[in-house]
Amino acid sequence: MRLQNKVAVITGGAQGIGRAIALGMGREGANVVIADLQGERARSVADEAQALGPEAIAVEVNVASEVSVKRLADQTFEHFGRIDILVNDAGIYLKAPVVSKTEEDWDRTIDINLGGNFLCARAFVPAMRKQKSGRIISIASSIAHTGAREFADYAASKAAIIGFVRALARELGPDGITVNAICPGSANTDMPRRHRSEEETMARLRATPLGHILEPDDIAGPILFLASDAAAYITGQAYNINCGTVMI
């Protein structure tokens, strides 16, 4: 198992891609912290991960709150005593044209999608520095490269994550910490379904060069690789996982 005895914190781990990442890491031997605003769902995923063998706990967290993120870090260190892998997956996706988008919604998207990356890094990096090792993996989006009508705040936050990841990779490289981003395309999860019909969603997913409907496990696979020793010298990268819809 590639992640035997590692400790991984996954924000947004209660559903979709985050859940797939958490369970994938559990199968690879990692102890996992399921961190999510949806506490009950996080506890359910923790139970699933625990059944795979390693230890798993759930922590209710608002990644846009410094106090809440500090509590997440404190509970992680109290329970496991260390952190090896931080996956920043928590995010929101609000649809509205720029002219009708409220300042409150704009700020909320930036605070959660981008600010959560900052607050979680600040909370966990000192421990990684002390042990001279660590993996930070942030979930950006293919929309960071292409933009998307009525999702300007989401596109801006995800593009900013790529810049943040690259800056942090340079900052933390001397400490043996790698920092990378994954840019998923549209996947078969609840989030895109909130804004499109089932028929439209499936048609869009099938219209990729690979003709494949991207599932959460398809995205979790590359993340497990980046968390492993095989990716020890990969840092500052943003990988597109989108069945070929964006090629850069």
FENCOR-V239317 format. One line per field, one symbol per residue. phi: phi as a letter, one per 20 degrees, with the letter a starting at -180 (. if undefined). psi: psi as a letter, one per 20 degrees, with the letter a starting at -180 (. if undefined). A space follows every 50 residues. Layout:
phi = ???
psi = ???
//
This chain:
phi = .fcgmfdcdcemeeblfffffffffffenefcdedafeffffffffffff fepfebcdcfbdfedgfffffgffffffednabdcddedgacbdeafgfd fefffgfffffefefffffffffdggffffelarcdcdeeaffgedmagm cfffffffffgfffgffffffdgfemdecccddfefcecfgfffdbfgff ffffffeegemdefdgffefgfffffeeffdgddbmdceecblnfccc
psi = phkpjqpppoqkjircggghgghghghjjqpqoooqhngghghghhgggh iigrqqqpppqoiipggghhhggghghhghirphpponiprrnppqqgii pqhggghggggggghhggggghhhgghgghikqqpppqocqhhhhhrppj lggggghhhhggggghghghhigijkpqprqpnqaprmrhghhiiqrggg ghgghikqhikqopqhhhhhghhhghirhhkhkpqkqoppnjkjhpo.
//
